[in-house]
């Protein structure tokens, strides 16, 4: 969904059914992996690009969508998440103005607009005084929005990092407790249980008066109080030689198509009493519990500056496959040889069914040392966004290696367990999709109409699909 950390310039090829070298959970460094390592048996199998996809979203964006103001170099704003509720789109992030129809509109970190052309911006102005990272709605009910981030006021009402906001007036709903002692990163509304729950994640250790469930808690949608549905005991961080400082927290989450499971990403090494790193899966039954789903891939450590690297995940429409998009550059133990191995700066596919043993990836595609921050999937493609320059680039790091293909800013790949090939232009010379790389694409959302991409205006960039005028928001229709 969203990126962390400063931009960097690092980018890979596709490997089919290769099993990555694993390390023990906890603070042990990742095992080295050389091309001769038997655990890397299939890393030399490089998939070829597969031509253009006719059933995927268009590579050309719709015209007239709102965008961030294009400032001179040095001022960067971001849309960090975009969601649809009913006939409207809602966008949150760090911004102060939105451009639509040739005019600028003052909107502080949250706004809405019509989901269909001409995509008119609405008058809704909650006016959050700090970054808004996440927004969620009760399915089928767009009357109130739940928002989280780093802010102390919404519409002039004092709150702390979480609030429930009326979508007609923009006012804070006073019956909902609004006090998290630290950053809120993700909110999911769960309505497949009775009663419904808000699953909230972030850096907080106390939320609405309760310190029992640190970093991730379940709140009652009406009151905001802890409802006891979830007790995960999340703890730990990533420790290995030279690693940069990192602390426990939840960063992102994705609800399965049927609403019975939840993927969660962040910094931790124990969840629900089980060893987990980077990502875990919850089963949402009578209580929320950690499933057996995991992979030894995520026990490996990437470059010391990027201890948390699985920043985004997505489900296939049928719920049978999990896709991840990562940062990380290369393995912390990389020996400067190619092809690259490990789960760093890749898009990868995994079986979604929990098993008694860790799953292995079905396929993995390397950017060649450039970060990915978002991923979404439909039945025709896996779409990824970041500040990457290439795909199919396991034989390069910060350069285009043998077999690599230009795919700047975003890419589309064949989906499913046997997928992973890059969808390209008709000549096979570049990926089918492109956008201005900027800092990266924080979020991607598939709707019935197409693919929405949330990004930034870094260096005044605004191109999507080769068309200018899409800073922060780009919509690729079916």
Secondary structure, 3 states (H helix, E strand, C coil): CCCCCCCCCCCCCEEECCCCCCCCCCCCCCCCCCCCCHHHCCCCCECCCCCCCCCCCCCCCCCCCCEECCCCCCCCCEEEEEEEECCEEEEEEECCEEEECCEEEECCCEEEEECCCCCCECCCCCCECCEEEEEEEECCEEEEEEEEEECCEECCEECECEEEEECCCCCECCCCCCEECCCEEEEEEECCCCCCEEEEEECCCCECCECCCCCEEEECCCCCCECCCECCCCECCCCCCCCCCCCCEEEEEEECCCCCEEEEEEECCEECCEECCCEEEEEECCCEEECCCCCHHHHCCECCCCCCCEEEEEECCCCCEEEEEECCCCECCCCCCCCCCCCCCEEEEEECCCCCCCCCEEEEEECCCCCEEEEEECCCCEEEEECCCEECCCCCCCCCCCCCEECCCEEEECCCCCCCCECECCCCCEECCCECCCCCCCEEEECCCEEEEECECHHHCCCECCECCCCCEEEEEC
